[in-house]
Amino acid sequence: MVREGQNLFYRMKDEYGVEPTTDHYACIVDLLGRAGQVEEAYQLINDMPLELDKTGAWSSLLGSCRIHQKVEIGEIAARNLFHLEPDVASHYVLLSNIYSSAQLWDKATDIRKRMKEMGVKKEPGCSWIEFDDEVHKFIAGDASHPQSGQLYGFLEILSEKMRKEGYVPDTSCVLHNVDEEEKETLLCGHSEKLAIVFGILNSPPGTTIRVAKNLRVCNDCHEATKYISRITDREIILRDVRRFHQFRDGRCSCGDYW
C-alpha cells in the first residue's frame, strides 16, 4: 500500500498544515525501501528540510539496501551514518552484510577491521527461554548446554520434516564465504532455533513456547519457525528487538513484515 502511505504523508501538510517530522520521513523511507523503491527513498532523504535529523531515514534506507542488495546507495547511507553515529555497531554490520551478500568479501572484511580499529563492538546474538524457574541462554552454534546433542539431533529431524513441507533454507542469512551445505549447517545453529527446540523437548505437548532474543530474528529463522509451529502443533511466541512474533499453524502475526 505504498501509494496510500505516500498520499497520507503529503496530505499532512497540504490539507492539514501538519509539518512532517523526522519520524514521518523515516517511515516513508522505510515504506519505499521495503517496496524496492530504494532510489526514490534516497531522493526523499535528499529533499528533507536541512533542520531535520536524517539519522532514522538513513538507517531505514541502509536496511532496505541490505534487503535489495543496493551496494552503491548502501555505501552512501552508511557513510552518512558513520558521520552521525560513529559508535553504533549496527551501521557497520549492515554495510558489511551488504558487501557479503554481493560477495564483495574484501570490502566486508575491511569494514569489520574498521570496527575493530575504532573499538566498535557488535552485541552477540543471544536467545533465552525460561524453564523450571531457570533461564536457559543460547548463542549461535552453542554446544555448551547440557542438552546440546539432543537439541541438534532434534533440529535435524525437524529440518527433514520441514523440507518435505516445502521449507527452503534462506542461506543469504549466512554471510560467510563458505559453500551452500556449510551455510545450511550454520543456519541450524542459530540461537532462536536452539531455544525453541529446547522448549519443545522440555514441555508437554500443546504448551506455548516463549522465547526472547536481543537482536532482530533473521529471515531464515522466521520462516523456519512458521514451519515448526505447524509441524509440532505449537504456538511459539518470539520476542525479538523489534516486536513480538506469534507463530501459530504456520503463520506469524507480523505478516512477514518486521
Buried (B, 14 or more C-beta within 10 A) or exposed (E): EBEEBBEEBEEBEEEEEEEBEBEBBBBBBBBBBBBBBBEBBBEBBEEBEEEBBBBBBBBBBBBBBBBBEBBEBBBBBBEBBBEBBEEBBBBBBBBBBBBBBBEBEEBBBBBBEBBEEEEBEEEEBBBBBEEEEEEBBBBBEBEEBEBBEBBBEBBEEBBEBBEEEEBEBBBBBBBEEEEEEEBBBBBBBBBBBBBBBBBBEBBEEEEEBBBBBBBBBBBBBBBBBBBBBBBBEBBBBBBBEEBEBBBBEEEBEBEEEB
